[in-house]
Amino acid sequence: MENHSRRERDLSLDAIAGLFIILMIFQHFNINTRAPFTIGHIFMFNTSWFFFKSGMFHRPERIDKSTIVKWSRRLMVPFVTCSLFGGIMALMCERIETGHFNLSILPGLVGQICMFGAPWWNIPVWFLLTLFVVKVVTARYHGRNTWIYVLVSLVICLGHHYMVNTGRFNYIGNMALATLFYVLGYKTKDMDFSSHKSLYTLAAVFVIIFFIYPSALDIWSNKALYGNYLLSILSAVVGIMLVNRIFKVCKFLQIKPLLFMGQNAMLFLVLHVPFYLAFCELYGRTNLAYSTMNWCGAFVSVVCCFAMCLFFDRHKHLKWIIGG
């Protein structure tokens, strides 16, 4: 969810980011589903899109100290701070519920990161670690020899998908898959999909897969939620190209709420889960129905995230915490 200020800001991308971050966080709140023939199924590529979009603004870089420091400030600093934030929220909930601090929670974060690429109390930060690795791997990529990046990425993610049946070390697969989307984002950014023929072709491919062989990709686990794995990747790539074109042409979709969410996507990404889990942890033993619990937790989380937006707007010198 990188800043693309080095070009004239494309509001269509901000609007898409806003829509997709909303879908993403409501999936994490167990309100929105990616079951077949739902809106979650239509936009099942919402997370993959962010890697694709980052690739659209890729520039070849030398791997030196200044480059690593720049990427670390943007991605690894918020990865660390927000992982700790999730751990501290878990620690506070434990203190409230039991009356004592379970300090083993904090070193447990390291084990969870090693196993899953992120701590359970803030699992969405896996995106930051994965994007950091993708940027290092593709640093010298200049648009040539694309087939090598595509082939190696596919071999690794296919190998992980078909040979690893555990949720552990899934970052091996999602880093390879994210690299594929990143490279395709860069390679296709200047392609002209304005003709009716190209647009209808993309739409036809997406609709055929959607209805004939429904397939949905979960990039974090590098698995198909259902359907065929390869078709889910193809459907995601085609869907990304379609939605980029639609939001580019249909200016009325670039509404202020989506633009706001898109321009603050990083903050909502890295903070929404700890607030939600804290609410569910503290109120999970009440008589609230499951759906009511999810909606109440979603409300609390979103309000807290909006409050954090105001906080960082007033204290801009602290934006480094979330990669700003």
Secondary structure, DSSP 8 states (H G I E B T S, - for coil): ----TTS---HHHHHHHHHHHHHHHHHHTTSS---TTSHHHHTTTHHHHHHHHHHHT------SHHHHHHHIIIIIHHHHHHHHHHHHHHHHHHHHHHSS--TTHHHHHHHHHHHHSS-GGGGGGHHHHHHHHHHHHTTT--SSSHHHHHHHHHHHHHHHHHH--SSTTTHHHHHHHHHHHHHHHHHHTT----SHHHHHHHHHHHHHHHHHS--EEETTTTEEEES-HHHHHHHHHHHHHHHHHHHHH-GGG--HHHHHHHHTHHHHHHHHHHHHHHHHHHHTTSS--HHHHHHHHHHHHHHHHHHHHHHHHH-GGGGGGGT-
